[in-house]
């Protein structure tokens, strides 16, 4: 669960009903002890995912640091950390359906959205009733997010949006998207962007899945052809969307940098960019009779150390999120390389009929061997992370940007 501190106006103070930390820990343990029985018979896939979020929300554990009026508990970061520690390896893998909403979109609305947006979106999203996607990247912009060309124009009481987004995870399942669109072409490119909430289920939005080399369709192209957005579904200020974009990316880097690390040997996931837990690699080494191989043992020790480093970074106050993101990328690729050594000589190559549903475990390691290459791309490339660390953490000079003060209308475009 990604956490941020809200604005002072949104901070919820403790009252007489606030539990002590020890009492809260007992509460979390009791919830997870009863979870298998509570989840029995809830189905699979998205149905099971929604059941999980509803149980978590109704138990008061889905929004620990959110204000109580939105279904939260108004508790401090020490309670969030206690939940994270106690829930590790116990959260159903279907939680990944809600990663963008829980980890990115909802925190931005909580921290910067108007009251009517908070009232409309926070509680349904936290309870798993609505799924979100992130509409940022565009084919013509590449890593230059501020170069986006999707346009939004105000037409009475609605914004009309036309453009294209790409690499949009989970768009085919989403009811809403957090959207960046250009609202002023006469301003410099960073100053004419606005953040919106886009209803995905409307005639003006077309979602086309992109099949990856893993044979999964995690990503999508999204086409907007005069899609409609209510005029007051703006997050932050009109033309102030770049600050919102940067804030959301910080949430994303925290999430991708610190989550899904050190999972249990039984928690397997093919969703998103999830490094293979070391516990699973140890099991694989034993299955292949390689557990006594000194080189394999050395690699397992190195990966175990990597998991511990990520955990320590996560626990350190004020750590820049790009550090965790880079460590996650390094860990994921190294874990996949070891799995390839252990699994079989042609580990990424397997025959698969896309029309036949396969057992989840059948190609689990092959999936991760192929999927790990995307870890250095999603959430900002490794190069972008290093630039960010250099400029914002180390105070180094910015890279030359001669186009930063030029009206977007006058810039050369792909």
C-alpha positions in Angstrom: 0.0 0.0 0.0 1.5 3.3 -1.2 1.3 6.1 1.3 1.8 9.8 1.3 1.1 12.5 3.8 -1.9 14.6 2.8 -2.1 18.4 3.0 -2.6 19.8 6.5 -6.2 20.6 5.7 -6.8 16.9 5.0 -4.8 15.5 7.9 -7.1 13.6 10.4 -6.2 14.0 14.0 -6.3 11.1 16.4 -9.3 10.8 18.8 -10.3 8.6 21.7 -11.0 5.7 19.3 -7.5 5.7 17.9 -6.0 2.3 18.6 -2.5 1.8 20.1 0.1 0.4 17.8 0.1 -3.0 19.6 -3.7 -3.2 19.4 -3.5 -2.3 15.7 -1.0 -5.0 15.0 -3.3 -7.5 16.7 -6.1 -6.3 14.5 -4.1 -6.8 11.3 -3.0 -10.3 12.4 -6.6 -11.3 13.1 -7.8 -10.0 9.7 -5.3 -12.1 7.8 -5.9 -15.2 10.0 -9.5 -15.0 8.9 -8.9 -14.0 5.3 -8.7 -17.6 3.7 -12.2 -18.4 5.1 -13.5 -15.0 4.1 -12.2 -15.3 0.5 -13.5 -18.9 0.1 -16.0 -19.1 -2.8 -15.4 -15.6 -4.0 -14.5 -16.7 -7.5 -11.3 -15.8 -9.4 -9.7 -13.0 -11.3 -11.4 -9.6 -11.1 -14.3 -11.0 -9.0 -11.9 -12.3 -6.4 -10.0 -9.0 -6.5 -13.1 -7.0 -5.8 -14.0 -9.3 -2.9 -10.6 -8.8 -1.4 -10.7 -5.0 -1.6 -14.2 -5.0 -0.1 -13.1 -7.1 2.9 -10.0 -5.0 3.4 -12.0 -1.7 3.3 -14.8 -3.0 5.6 -12.1 -4.1 8.1 -10.8 -0.5 8.2 -7.4 -1.5 6.6 -7.7 -0.2 3.0 -7.0 3.5 3.7 -5.1 3.6 7.0 -3.7 7.1 6.6 -6.8 8.6 4.8 -9.2 10.9 6.5 -12.1 9.1 8.1 -14.7 10.8 6.0 -13.4 8.9 3.0 -13.4 5.5 4.7 -9.9 5.9 6.2 -8.6 5.6 9.7 -6.7 8.9 10.0 -3.7 7.1 11.4 0.0 8.0 11.2 2.8 6.5 9.1 3.8 4.0 11.9 0.5 2.3 11.4 0.9 2.1 7.7 4.3 0.6 8.2 3.0 -1.9 10.7 0.4 -3.0 8.2 3.0 -3.3 5.4 5.2 -5.5 7.5 2.4 -7.8 8.8 0.7 -8.2 5.4 3.9 -9.1 3.4 3.3 -12.3 1.5 -0.4 -12.5 2.6 -2.0 -10.1 0.2 -3.8 -11.9 -2.7 -2.1 -11.4 -6.0 -5.3 -10.0 -7.5 -4.5 -6.8 -5.6 -2.5 -5.8 -8.7 -5.8 -4.9 -10.5 -5.9 -1.9 -8.2 -2.3 -0.8 -8.2 -2.7 2.3 -10.3 -5.8 3.5 -8.5 -4.6 2.7 -4.9 -1.0 3.7 -5.5 -1.2 6.7 -7.8 -4.6 8.1 -8.9 -6.4 8.1 -5.5 -3.5 9.6 -3.5 -3.3 12.5 -6.1 -7.1 13.1 -5.8 -6.8 12.9 -2.0 -3.9 15.4 -1.8 -4.9 17.8 -4.6 -8.4 17.2 -5.8 -11.4 19.4 -5.1 -13.9 18.1 -2.4 -16.4 16.9 -5.0 -13.8 14.7 -6.6 -12.8 13.2 -3.3 -16.4 12.6 -2.4 -17.0 10.9 -5.7 -13.9 8.8 -6.2 -12.0 8.0 -3.1 -14.3 5.5 -1.3 -15.4 3.5 -4.4 -11.7 3.3 -5.5 -10.5 2.2 -2.1 -13.2 -0.4 -1.8 -12.4 -1.9 -5.2 -15.6 -0.9 -6.9 -13.7 1.0 -9.6 -10.5 0.4 -11.5 -8.1 3.1 -12.7 -5.5 3.5 -15.4 -2.9 6.1 -16.1 -3.1 8.0 -19.4 0.4 9.6 -19.7 2.7 8.2 -22.5 2.1 9.1 -26.1 3.7 7.6 -29.3 5.1 11.0 -30.4 6.4 12.1 -27.1 8.6 9.2 -25.9 10.4 9.9 -22.7 9.5 13.6 -23.0 6.2 13.5 -21.2 5.8 17.3 -21.4 5.8 16.9 -25.2 2.3 15.3 -25.2 -0.1 16.5 -27.9 -3.5 15.1 -26.7 -5.8 18.1 -26.7 -8.6 19.1 -24.3 -10.8 22.0 -25.2 -13.6 23.4 -23.0 -17.1 23.2 -24.6 -19.7 24.6 -22.3 -19.9 22.3 -19.2 -17.6 19.6 -20.7 -14.0 19.2 -21.9 -13.7 17.6 -25.3 -10.5 15.4 -25.6 -8.9 14.1 -28.7 -5.6 12.2 -28.9 -3.8 8.9 -28.3 -2.1 7.3 -25.4 0.0 4.2 -25.3 1.5 1.6 -22.9 -1.6 2.0 -20.7 -1.7 -0.8 -18.2 -5.1 -2.2 -17.3 -7.1 0.2 -19.6 -9.3 -2.6 -20.8 -10.6 -3.1 -17.3 -10.7 0.5 -16.1 -13.7 2.7 -15.5 -11.6 5.8 -15.1 -8.2 7.1 -16.1 -6.0 9.8 -14.7 -5.3 11.8 -17.9 -2.8 14.5 -18.9 -3.9 16.6 -21.8 -2.8 19.9 -23.4 -5.1 22.8 -22.7 -2.9 25.8 -23.9 -0.7 25.5 -27.0 0.5 29.1 -26.6 2.2 28.4 -23.3 5.6 26.6 -22.9 5.2 22.9 -23.0 5.3 22.4 -19.2 2.8 25.2 -18.5 -0.1 24.3 -20.8 -0.9 20.8 -19.4 -3.9 19.9 -17.3 -4.7 16.7 -15.3 -8.2 15.3 -15.7 -10.3 12.3 -14.6 -11.5 10.6 -17.8 -14.5 8.3 -17.9 -13.2 5.3 -19.9 -16.6 3.7 -20.6 -17.9 6.1 -23.3 -18.2 6.1 -27.1 -15.3 8.5 -27.5 -12.7 6.1 -25.9 -11.3 3.1 -27.8 -9.0 0.6 -26.1 -6.8 -1.7 -28.1 -4.7 -4.3 -26.3 -1.0 -4.7 -27.2 0.2 -8.3 -27.0 3.7 -8.5 -25.6 6.4 -11.2 -26.1 5.1 -12.8 -22.9 1.9 -13.5 -24.8 0.1 -11.3 -22.3 -1.8 -8.1 -23.2 -0.9 -6.0 -20.2 -0.6 -2.8 -22.2 -3.0 -1.0 -24.4 -3.3 1.8 -26.9 -6.1 4.3 -26.0 -7.7 6.5 -28.6 -9.8 9.5 -27.6 -12.0 10.9 -30.3 -14.0 13.8 -28.9 -14.3 12.0 -25.5 -16.2 14.0 -22.9 -15.1 15.0 -19.4 -17.3 17.1 -16.9 -15.9 20.6 -16.7 -15.1 20.3 -13.0 -13.2 16.9 -13.2 -9.9 18.7 -13.2 -7.3 17.6 -10.6 -5.5 20.7 -9.4 -5.6 23.8 -11.6 -6.2 24.2 -15.3 -2.8 24.5 -17.0 -1.2 23.4 -13.7 -1.1 19.7 -14.6 2.7 19.4 -14.7 3.0 19.7 -11.0 0.3 17.0 -10.6 2.1 14.8 -13.1 5.4 15.0 -11.1 3.6 14.3 -7.9 1.9 11.2 -9.3 5.2 9.9 -10.8 6.7 10.2 -7.3 3.9 7.9 -6.0 4.5 5.6 -8.9 8.2 5.3 -8.2 7.6 4.6 -4.5 5.2 1.9 -5.5 7.3 0.3 -8.2 10.5 0.7 -6.1 9.3 -0.8 -2.9 6.4 -3.1 -3.5 6.5 -6.8 -4.6 9.9 -7.3 -3.1 10.7 -10.2 -0.7 7.4 -11.9 -1.3 6.7 -15.4 0.0 7.3 -18.5 -2.0 3.6 -19.1 -2.4 2.7 -15.6 -3.7 3.2 -15.7 -7.5 2.2 -12.9 -9.8 2.3 -12.2 -13.5 1.0 -8.7 -13.2 3.0 -5.6 -13.7 6.8 -5.5 -13.2 7.2 -7.8 -10.2 10.6 -9.2 -9.4 10.7 -13.0 -8.7 11.0 -13.3 -4.9 14.2 -14.9 -3.7 12.2 -17.5 -1.8 10.9 -18.9 -5.1 14.4 -19.0 -6.6 15.6 -21.0 -3.6 12.8 -23.5 -4.2 13.7 -23.6 -7.9 17.4 -24.3 -7.1 16.4 -27.1 -4.8 14.1 -28.6 -7.5 16.9 -28.5 -10.0 19.4 -30.0 -7.5 21.5 -26.8 -7.7 21.1 -25.6 -4.1 24.7 -26.7 -3.3 26.3 -25.1 -6.3 28.6 -22.4 -4.9 28.0 -20.0 -7.8 24.2 -20.4 -7.5 24.4 -19.9 -3.8 26.5 -16.8 -4.3 23.8 -15.4 -6.7 21.0 -16.3 -4.2 22.9 -14.5 -1.5 23.3 -11.4 -3.7 19.6 -11.3 -4.5 18.7 -11.8 -0.9 20.9 -8.8 0.0 19.1 -6.8 -2.7 15.7 -7.6 -1.2 17.0 -6.4 2.2 18.5 -3.2 0.8 15.1 -2.3 -0.8 13.4 -3.0 2.5 15.9 -0.8 4.3 15.5 2.0 1.7 11.7 1.8 2.1 12.0 2.2 5.9 14.3 5.2 5.6 12.5 8.5 5.9 12.9 11.0 3.0 14.6 8.6 0.6 14.1 9.7 -3.0 11.7 7.3 -4.8 14.0 7.0 -7.9 16.5 5.1 -5.7 14.0 2.4 -4.9 12.9 2.3 -8.5 16.4 1.7 -9.8 17.0 -1.0 -7.2 13.8 -2.7 -8.2 14.9 -2.8 -11.8 18.3 -4.2 -10.9 16.8 -6.8 -8.6 14.2 -7.9 -11.2 16.6 -8.4 -14.0 19.1 -10.2 -11.9 16.4 -12.5 -10.5 15.2 -13.3 -14.0 18.7 -14.1 -15.2 19.2 -16.6 -12.3 15.8 -18.2 -13.0 16.9 -18.6 -16.6 20.1 -20.4 -15.5 18.1 -22.7 -13.2 15.0 -23.4 -15.2 16.1 -24.9 -18.5 18.5 -24.0 -21.4 15.9 -22.4 -23.7 14.0 -20.9 -20.8 12.1 -18.2 -22.6 11.0 -20.4 -25.4 7.9 -22.4 -25.0 5.0 -23.4 -27.2 1.7 -21.8 -26.4 -1.7 -21.8 -28.1 -3.2 -18.5 -27.1 -6.7 -20.0 -27.4 -6.0 -22.5 -24.7 -6.1 -21.5 -21.0 -3.0 -22.8 -19.3 -2.2 -23.5 -15.7 -0.9 -20.4 -13.9 2.4 -22.1 -12.9 3.1 -23.7 -16.2 5.1 -20.9 -17.8 5.6 -18.7 -14.7 9.4 -18.4 -14.8 9.4 -18.1 -18.6 7.0 -15.2 -18.3 9.3 -13.4 -15.8 12.4 -14.0 -17.9 10.8 -12.2 -20.8 8.9 -9.6 -18.7 11.9 -8.3 -16.7 13.2 -6.2 -19.6 10.3 -3.9 -19.2 11.3 -3.0 -15.6 13.8 -0.4 -16.8 11.1 1.3 -18.9 7.8 1.4 -16.9 7.5 4.4 -14.5 10.3 6.2 -16.2 13.5 4.7 -17.8 16.6 4.1 -15.8 18.2 7.1 -17.6 15.3 9.4 -16.5 15.7 8.1 -12.9 19.4 9.0 -12.9 18.7 12.4 -14.3 16.1 13.0 -11.6 18.5 11.9 -8.9 21.3 14.1 -10.2 19.2 17.2 -10.5 16.8 16.9 -7.5 18.7 14.8 -5.0 22.3 15.8 -5.7 21.6 19.4 -6.9 23.5 19.0 -10.2 22.8 21.5 -13.1 19.8 20.6 -15.2 20.4 19.3 -18.7 20.2 22.0 -21.4 16.6 22.6 -22.3 16.4 25.4 -25.0 12.7 24.7 -25.6 11.5 25.2 -22.1 10.4 28.8 -22.7 9.1 28.4 -26.2 5.4 28.3 -26.8 4.3 24.7 -27.5 2.7 25.7 -30.8 6.1 26.7 -32.1 8.1 23.6 -31.1 9.2 21.0 -33.7 7.2 17.8 -33.2 7.5 14.2 -34.3 
